[in-house]
Amino acid sequence: MKKFGLLLLCFLQFSCSSQIKEKINGVSFVASREEVAQEHVEEVLKVHANHAAVMPFAFTRDIHSPEVIFDTDRQWFGETKLGAKQYIGLLKKNGIKIMLKPQIWIWRGEYTGTLKMKSEEDWKALEASYRKFILSYAKLAEETRVSIFCIGTELEQFVKNRPDYWKRLIGEIRKEYSGKLTYAANWDEYPRVTFWEQLDYIGIDAYFPLSEEESPTIEQLKQGWQRWKTAISELADQKQRPILFTEYGYRSMDYTAKKPWLVDHNEEKVNLEAQVNATKAIFEEFWDEDWFAGGYVWKWFIRHNEVGGGKDNRFTPQNKPAQEIISAHYKMY
């Protein structure tokens, strides 16, 4: 009987420990021209991901345009509501939870954080247009019962200049959607966001500069994290909200941790080891912290066998050594 009691206690302790350690182990599931098929989802399952960010898109003409254009027949399938719904359905069928993360693309790839109107009239027009866009997807989030809804991504000037609008908008979103909410703040924006208390997660796109070395070691990268990690954990404690890396990841190139946000088409030498080390460092620094909820690696393409690989210096870990690091780590959590 004593042995049985001891075994039961060990089981309960193990079970509780496992529950505490479980994290959001996500992939940023890139919108495609086509429907997602089971063969595409199988590759997500192979890396032991338990979450996926589904990302439909809207568009604006330039950084001063108040019109948010979305769900049109000129968009790729995965960028539309119908596409997002199809992606969500098949991913959920395979046991993968979803963060629905509608985003804006500004023509010619202008940074969304610079979206800023020139007049009060234009600000009000942008507010009305964005409200229509985001509430449409909040309704889809409720209809499809996704786990998390992201109310915006890297919209620093919009958030900074219209704080009252965002607080009202969150209230309206709550009326449409009953799940968890976050906002994806850029790495240098998140401390200034004024509405974290109204959300369930502090969302950060975690492209923090960590090292100026060409090929930094894991220890150098972990050291580079320390000043940022302290500030992040302090905010989590202050706001009493867990931190969620709404995006994280590194390019497989030299100097990958110097300016990790770079999305240009530079020809820096492919450096698979640097991507591996940076991925290991972020896992080792954050995934064991109780104030950290997890994150979504940037980025994961549907056609797995056609992307990434040993000659690619872009973000995707697919068909690179970093994929094995992610798989092994996600399996532990």
The 8 nearest C-alpha neighbors of each residue, nearest first, counted from 0:
[[1, 3, 2, 4, 5, 6, 7, 8],
 [2, 0, 4, 3, 5, 6, 7, 8],
 [3, 1, 5, 0, 4, 6, 7, 8],
 [2, 4, 0, 6, 1, 5, 7, 8],
 [5, 3, 1, 7, 2, 6, 8, 0],
 [6, 4, 2, 8, 7, 3, 1, 9],
 [5, 7, 3, 9, 8, 4, 10, 2],
 [6, 8, 10, 4, 5, 9, 3, 11],
 [7, 9, 5, 11, 10, 6, 12, 4],
 [10, 8, 12, 6, 7, 11, 13, 5],
 [9, 11, 7, 13, 8, 12, 14, 6],
 [12, 10, 14, 8, 13, 9, 15, 7],
 [11, 13, 9, 15, 14, 10, 16, 8],
 [14, 12, 16, 10, 11, 15, 9, 17],
 [13, 15, 11, 17, 16, 12, 10, 18],
 [16, 14, 18, 12, 17, 13, 11, 19],
 [15, 17, 13, 19, 14, 18, 12, 20],
 [18, 16, 14, 20, 15, 19, 13, 21],
 [19, 17, 15, 21, 16, 20, 14, 13],
 [20, 18, 16, 17, 21, 15, 289, 22],
 [19, 21, 17, 18, 332, 22, 16, 287],
 [22, 20, 332, 18, 19, 17, 23, 292],
 [23, 21, 293, 292, 24, 332, 20, 286],
 [22, 24, 293, 294, 25, 292, 50, 49],
 [25, 23, 48, 49, 22, 50, 294, 329],
 [24, 26, 295, 50, 51, 48, 294, 23],
 [25, 27, 295, 296, 51, 28, 299, 52],
 [28, 26, 52, 298, 297, 299, 295, 296],
 [27, 29, 299, 53, 52, 26, 51, 300],
 [28, 30, 300, 299, 27, 31, 54, 298],
 [29, 31, 77, 78, 54, 28, 55, 32],
 [32, 30, 77, 33, 75, 29, 76, 301],
 [31, 33, 75, 76, 77, 30, 34, 78],
 [34, 32, 31, 76, 35, 77, 75, 82],
 [35, 33, 36, 82, 76, 77, 85, 32],
 [34, 36, 86, 39, 33, 37, 301, 85],
 [37, 35, 39, 38, 34, 40, 89, 86],
 [36, 38, 40, 39, 41, 35, 89, 90],
 [37, 39, 41, 36, 40, 42, 35, 302],
 [40, 38, 37, 36, 41, 301, 42, 35],
 [39, 41, 37, 43, 42, 38, 44, 90],
 [42, 40, 44, 38, 43, 39, 37, 45],
 [41, 43, 45, 40, 44, 39, 46, 303],
 [44, 42, 40, 45, 41, 46, 48, 47],
 [43, 45, 47, 41, 42, 46, 48, 40],
 [44, 46, 42, 47, 43, 41, 326, 48],
 [45, 47, 326, 44, 48, 43, 325, 42],
 [48, 46, 44, 45, 330, 329, 326, 49],
 [47, 49, 24, 25, 46, 50, 44, 43],
 [48, 50, 95, 24, 25, 96, 47, 23],
 [51, 49, 25, 96, 95, 97, 48, 24],
 [50, 52, 26, 25, 97, 27, 28, 53],
 [51, 53, 98, 27, 28, 97, 99, 54],
 [54, 52, 99, 28, 100, 51, 98, 83],
 [53, 55, 100, 101, 52, 99, 30, 56],
 [56, 54, 78, 101, 79, 83, 77, 102],
 [57, 55, 102, 78, 103, 101, 54, 69],
 [56, 58, 69, 103, 68, 104, 67, 102],
 [57, 59, 104, 68, 103, 67, 105, 69],
 [58, 60, 105, 67, 61, 66, 64, 68],
 [59, 61, 106, 64, 105, 58, 62, 66],
 [62, 60, 64, 63, 59, 105, 106, 109],
 [61, 63, 114, 64, 115, 113, 105, 109],
 [64, 62, 116, 61, 115, 114, 65, 117],
 [63, 65, 61, 66, 62, 60, 59, 116],
 [66, 64, 125, 124, 121, 63, 67, 122],
 [65, 67, 64, 128, 125, 59, 68, 124],
 [68, 66, 59, 128, 58, 129, 57, 69],
 [69, 67, 58, 57, 66, 59, 70, 71],
 [68, 70, 57, 71, 58, 67, 56, 132],
 [71, 69, 79, 80, 72, 74, 68, 57],
 [70, 72, 73, 69, 74, 79, 68, 75],
 [71, 73, 74, 70, 75, 79, 76, 69],
 [74, 72, 71, 75, 70, 76, 69, 79],
 [75, 73, 72, 71, 78, 76, 79, 70],
 [74, 76, 32, 78, 77, 31, 73, 79],
 [75, 77, 82, 32, 78, 79, 33, 74],
 [78, 76, 82, 30, 31, 79, 75, 83],
 [77, 79, 55, 56, 75, 76, 30, 74],
 [80, 78, 70, 82, 81, 77, 76, 55],
 [81, 79, 83, 82, 84, 70, 55, 78],
 [80, 82, 84, 79, 83, 85, 76, 77],
 [83, 81, 77, 76, 85, 79, 84, 80],
 [82, 84, 80, 86, 85, 81, 77, 87],
 [83, 85, 87, 81, 82, 86, 80, 88],
 [84, 86, 82, 88, 87, 83, 81, 89],
 [87, 85, 83, 84, 88, 89, 35, 90],
 [86, 88, 84, 90, 85, 89, 91, 83],
 [89, 87, 85, 91, 86, 90, 84, 92],
 [90, 88, 92, 91, 86, 87, 85, 93],
 [89, 91, 87, 93, 95, 92, 88, 86],
 [92, 90, 95, 94, 93, 88, 89, 96],
 [91, 93, 89, 90, 94, 88, 95, 87],
 [94, 92, 91, 90, 95, 89, 40, 44],
 [95, 93, 91, 92, 96, 90, 49, 50],
 [96, 94, 91, 49, 50, 90, 93, 97],
 [97, 95, 50, 91, 49, 146, 51, 94],
 [98, 96, 51, 145, 50, 146, 52, 99],
 [97, 99, 147, 52, 148, 100, 146, 51],
 [100, 98, 148, 53, 52, 97, 149, 54],
 [99, 101, 149, 54, 53, 98, 148, 102],
 [102, 100, 55, 54, 56, 99, 151, 149],
 [101, 103, 56, 152, 57, 100, 55, 151],
 [104, 102, 57, 58, 56, 105, 111, 101],
 [103, 105, 58, 57, 106, 59, 102, 108],
 [106, 104, 59, 109, 108, 61, 58, 60],
 [105, 107, 60, 108, 61, 59, 104, 109],
 [108, 106, 109, 105, 61, 104, 60, 110],
 [107, 109, 106, 105, 110, 104, 111, 61],
 [110, 108, 105, 107, 111, 106, 62, 61],
 [109, 111, 112, 113, 108, 105, 114, 62],
 [112, 110, 113, 114, 154, 153, 109, 105],
 [111, 113, 154, 155, 153, 110, 114, 156],
 [112, 114, 111, 156, 115, 110, 62, 155],
 [115, 113, 62, 111, 112, 156, 63, 157],
 [116, 114, 63, 156, 113, 62, 157, 117],
 [115, 117, 63, 122, 118, 121, 114, 64],
 [118, 116, 63, 121, 115, 119, 122, 120],
 [117, 119, 121, 120, 116, 122, 123, 115],
 [120, 118, 122, 121, 123, 117, 116, 124],
 [119, 121, 123, 118, 122, 124, 117, 116],
 [120, 122, 124, 118, 123, 119, 65, 116],
 [123, 121, 119, 125, 124, 120, 116, 126],
 [124, 122, 126, 120, 121, 125, 127, 119],
 [123, 125, 121, 127, 122, 126, 65, 128],
 [126, 124, 65, 128, 122, 123, 127, 129],
 [125, 127, 123, 129, 124, 128, 130, 122],
 [128, 126, 130, 124, 125, 129, 123, 131],
 [127, 129, 125, 131, 130, 126, 67, 66],
 [130, 128, 132, 126, 131, 127, 125, 133],
 [131, 129, 127, 133, 128, 132, 134, 126],
 [130, 132, 128, 129, 134, 133, 135, 127],
 [133, 131, 129, 135, 130, 134, 128, 136],
 [132, 134, 136, 130, 135, 131, 129, 137],
 [135, 133, 137, 136, 131, 132, 130, 138],
 [136, 134, 133, 132, 138, 137, 131, 139],
 [135, 137, 139, 133, 138, 134, 140, 132],
 [136, 138, 134, 140, 139, 135, 176, 133],
 [139, 137, 141, 136, 140, 135, 175, 142],
 [138, 140, 136, 142, 141, 137, 143, 135],
 [141, 139, 137, 143, 138, 145, 142, 144],
 [142, 140, 144, 176, 138, 139, 143, 137],
 [141, 143, 139, 140, 144, 138, 145, 176],
 [142, 144, 140, 141, 145, 139, 84, 87],
 [145, 143, 141, 142, 140, 146, 178, 139],
 [144, 146, 97, 140, 143, 147, 98, 141],
 [145, 147, 97, 178, 98, 96, 179, 144],
 [148, 146, 98, 179, 180, 145, 178, 99],
 [147, 149, 99, 180, 98, 100, 179, 150],
 [148, 150, 100, 181, 182, 151, 180, 99],
 [149, 151, 182, 148, 181, 133, 180, 100],
 [152, 150, 182, 149, 183, 102, 153, 154],
 [151, 153, 183, 154, 102, 184, 182, 150],
 [154, 152, 184, 185, 112, 155, 183, 111],
 [155, 153, 112, 157, 111, 152, 156, 158],
 [154, 156, 112, 158, 157, 153, 159, 188],
 [157, 155, 159, 158, 112, 113, 115, 154],
 [156, 158, 154, 160, 155, 159, 161, 115],
 [159, 157, 155, 156, 161, 160, 162, 154],
 [160, 158, 156, 157, 161, 155, 162, 192],
 [159, 161, 157, 158, 156, 162, 115, 155],
 [160, 162, 164, 158, 163, 159, 157, 165],
 [163, 161, 165, 164, 158, 159, 160, 166],
 [164, 162, 166, 165, 161, 167, 168, 160],
 [163, 165, 167, 162, 161, 166, 168, 126],
 [166, 164, 168, 162, 167, 163, 169, 161],
 [165, 167, 163, 169, 168, 164, 162, 194],
 [168, 166, 170, 164, 165, 169, 163, 171],
 [167, 169, 165, 171, 170, 166, 164, 172],
 [170, 168, 172, 166, 171, 167, 165, 173],
 [169, 171, 173, 167, 168, 172, 166, 174],
 [170, 172, 168, 174, 173, 169, 167, 175],
 [173, 171, 169, 175, 174, 170, 176, 168],
 [172, 174, 170, 176, 171, 175, 169, 177],
 [175, 173, 171, 172, 176, 170, 177, 169],
 [174, 176, 172, 173, 138, 137, 171, 177],
 [177, 175, 141, 173, 137, 178, 174, 172],
 [176, 178, 173, 141, 175, 179, 174, 144],
 [179, 177, 176, 146, 147, 180, 148, 145],
 [180, 178, 147, 199, 148, 146, 181, 177],
 [181, 179, 148, 198, 199, 147, 149, 200],
 [180, 182, 149, 200, 198, 202, 199, 201],
 [181, 183, 149, 202, 150, 151, 184, 152],
 [184, 182, 152, 202, 203, 245, 153, 204],
 [185, 183, 203, 153, 189, 188, 204, 202],
 [184, 186, 204, 188, 153, 187, 203, 189],
 [187, 185, 205, 204, 188, 206, 207, 203],
 [188, 186, 185, 189, 190, 207, 184, 206],
 [189, 187, 185, 186, 184, 190, 191, 155],
 [188, 190, 184, 191, 192, 187, 186, 185],
 [191, 189, 192, 188, 187, 234, 193, 231],
 [192, 190, 189, 188, 193, 159, 187, 155],
 [193, 191, 189, 190, 194, 195, 188, 158],
 [194, 192, 195, 191, 162, 196, 158, 159],
 [193, 195, 196, 197, 192, 166, 198, 165],
 [194, 196, 198, 197, 193, 201, 192, 238],
 [197, 195, 194, 198, 238, 199, 240, 239],
 [198, 196, 195, 194, 199, 169, 166, 170],
 [199, 197, 180, 195, 196, 181, 200, 194],
 [198, 200, 180, 179, 181, 240, 197, 201],
 [201, 199, 181, 241, 240, 202, 198, 242],
 [202, 200, 242, 243, 241, 195, 181, 240],
 [201, 203, 183, 243, 182, 245, 181, 244],
 [204, 202, 184, 244, 183, 205, 245, 185],
 [205, 203, 246, 185, 245, 186, 244, 184],
 [204, 206, 247, 186, 203, 207, 244, 246],
 [207, 205, 259, 260, 186, 204, 247, 208],
 [206, 208, 205, 186, 209, 259, 258, 227],
 [209, 207, 257, 258, 256, 210, 259, 206],
 [210, 208, 223, 256, 220, 224, 257, 207],
 [209, 211, 257, 256, 212, 223, 208, 220],
 [212, 210, 257, 254, 213, 256, 209, 215],
 [213, 211, 215, 214, 210, 254, 257, 256],
 [212, 214, 254, 253, 215, 211, 255, 273],
 [213, 215, 273, 212, 253, 254, 216, 272],
 [216, 214, 212, 219, 213, 220, 273, 217],
 [217, 215, 219, 218, 220, 276, 214, 273],
 [216, 218, 276, 220, 219, 280, 221, 277],
 [217, 219, 221, 220, 216, 222, 280, 215],
 [220, 218, 222, 216, 217, 221, 215, 223],
 [221, 219, 223, 217, 222, 218, 209, 280],
 [222, 220, 218, 224, 223, 219, 280, 217],
 [221, 223, 219, 220, 224, 225, 218, 209],
 [224, 222, 209, 220, 221, 225, 210, 219],
 [223, 225, 221, 222, 227, 228, 226, 209],
 [224, 226, 228, 227, 222, 223, 229, 221],
 [227, 225, 229, 228, 224, 230, 223, 222],
 [226, 228, 230, 225, 224, 229, 231, 207],
 [227, 229, 231, 225, 230, 226, 224, 232],
 [228, 230, 232, 226, 227, 231, 233, 225],
 [229, 231, 233, 227, 228, 232, 234, 226],
 [232, 230, 228, 234, 233, 229, 227, 235],
 [231, 233, 235, 229, 234, 230, 228, 236],
 [232, 234, 236, 230, 235, 231, 237, 229],
 [233, 235, 237, 231, 236, 232, 238, 230],
 [236, 234, 232, 240, 238, 233, 239, 237],
 [235, 237, 239, 233, 234, 238, 232, 240],
 [236, 238, 234, 235, 239, 233, 240, 232],
 [239, 237, 240, 235, 236, 234, 196, 195],
 [240, 238, 236, 235, 237, 241, 234, 196],
 [239, 241, 235, 238, 200, 201, 199, 242],
 [242, 240, 290, 200, 291, 235, 292, 201],
 [241, 243, 291, 201, 292, 200, 202, 235],
 [244, 242, 202, 292, 293, 294, 245, 201],
 [243, 245, 294, 203, 246, 204, 202, 205],
 [244, 246, 204, 202, 203, 294, 295, 243],
 [247, 245, 204, 295, 244, 296, 297, 205],
 [248, 246, 296, 205, 297, 204, 244, 295],
 [247, 249, 297, 296, 314, 278, 246, 250],
 [250, 248, 314, 274, 259, 255, 251, 277],
 [249, 251, 314, 313, 252, 255, 312, 274],
 [252, 250, 312, 274, 271, 270, 269, 313],
 [253, 251, 270, 269, 312, 268, 255, 250],
 [252, 254, 213, 255, 270, 268, 214, 267],
 [255, 253, 213, 257, 256, 212, 214, 211],
 [254, 256, 253, 252, 250, 257, 259, 249],
 [257, 255, 259, 209, 210, 254, 208, 258],
 [258, 256, 211, 208, 210, 254, 255, 259],
 [259, 257, 208, 260, 256, 261, 255, 207],
 [260, 258, 206, 256, 261, 255, 257, 249],
 [259, 261, 206, 258, 262, 207, 249, 208],
 [262, 260, 259, 263, 258, 250, 255, 264],
 [261, 263, 260, 264, 313, 314, 265, 259],
 [264, 262, 265, 261, 313, 266, 260, 108],
 [265, 263, 266, 262, 313, 261, 267, 312],
 [266, 264, 263, 267, 262, 312, 261, 268],
 [265, 267, 268, 264, 312, 269, 252, 263],
 [268, 266, 265, 252, 253, 269, 312, 254],
 [269, 267, 252, 253, 270, 266, 312, 251],
 [268, 270, 252, 312, 251, 271, 267, 310],
 [271, 269, 252, 251, 253, 272, 273, 268],
 [270, 272, 251, 274, 273, 269, 275, 252],
 [273, 271, 275, 274, 270, 276, 251, 214],
 [272, 274, 276, 214, 275, 271, 270, 277],
 [275, 273, 251, 277, 271, 272, 276, 249],
 [274, 276, 321, 272, 278, 273, 277, 279],
 [277, 275, 217, 279, 273, 278, 274, 272],
 [276, 278, 280, 274, 279, 275, 273, 281],
 [277, 279, 275, 276, 280, 281, 274, 282],
 [278, 280, 276, 282, 277, 281, 283, 275],
 [281, 279, 277, 283, 282, 278, 221, 217],
 [280, 282, 284, 278, 283, 279, 285, 277],
 [283, 281, 279, 286, 280, 285, 284, 278],
 [282, 284, 280, 281, 285, 279, 286, 287],
 [283, 285, 281, 282, 280, 286, 221, 287],
 [286, 284, 288, 282, 287, 283, 281, 291],
 [285, 287, 282, 288, 283, 284, 293, 291],
 [288, 286, 285, 289, 20, 283, 284, 291],
 [289, 287, 291, 290, 285, 286, 284, 292],
 [288, 290, 291, 287, 19, 292, 20, 286],
 [291, 289, 241, 288, 242, 292, 235, 232],
 [290, 292, 242, 288, 289, 241, 293, 243],
 [293, 291, 243, 22, 242, 241, 23, 290],
 [294, 292, 23, 22, 243, 291, 24, 244],
 [293, 295, 244, 245, 243, 25, 23, 24],
 [294, 296, 25, 26, 246, 27, 245, 247],
 [295, 297, 26, 247, 248, 298, 246, 27],
 [298, 296, 248, 27, 247, 246, 315, 299],
 [297, 299, 27, 315, 296, 314, 26, 28],
 [298, 300, 28, 27, 29, 26, 315, 297],
 [301, 299, 29, 302, 303, 28, 298, 306],
 [300, 302, 39, 303, 299, 29, 35, 31],
 [303, 301, 300, 305, 304, 39, 306, 31],
 [302, 304, 305, 301, 306, 300, 317, 39],
 [303, 305, 302, 306, 318, 307, 317, 301],
 [306, 304, 303, 302, 307, 308, 300, 301],
 [307, 305, 303, 304, 308, 317, 302, 300],
 [308, 306, 317, 311, 318, 315, 316, 319],
 [307, 309, 318, 319, 311, 310, 306, 317],
 [308, 310, 311, 319, 307, 271, 318, 269],
 [311, 309, 308, 269, 312, 307, 271, 270],
 [310, 312, 307, 308, 313, 309, 269, 251],
 [313, 311, 251, 269, 252, 250, 310, 314],
 [312, 314, 250, 311, 315, 251, 307, 252],
 [315, 313, 250, 249, 298, 316, 297, 251],
 [314, 316, 298, 317, 313, 307, 299, 297],
 [317, 315, 322, 321, 319, 314, 318, 307],
 [318, 316, 307, 319, 315, 322, 308, 306],
 [317, 319, 308, 307, 316, 322, 320, 306],
 [318, 320, 308, 321, 317, 316, 322, 309],
 [319, 321, 322, 323, 275, 324, 271, 318],
 [322, 320, 275, 324, 316, 323, 319, 325],
 [323, 321, 316, 325, 320, 324, 319, 317],
 [322, 324, 326, 321, 325, 320, 327, 319],
 [325, 323, 321, 327, 322, 326, 328, 320],
 [326, 324, 322, 328, 323, 327, 329, 321],
 [325, 327, 46, 323, 329, 324, 328, 47],
 [328, 326, 330, 324, 325, 329, 323, 331],
 [327, 329, 325, 331, 330, 326, 324, 332],
 [330, 328, 326, 332, 331, 47, 327, 325],
 [329, 331, 327, 328, 47, 332, 326, 46],
 [332, 330, 328, 329, 327, 21, 326, 20],
 [331, 21, 329, 330, 22, 20, 328, 24]]
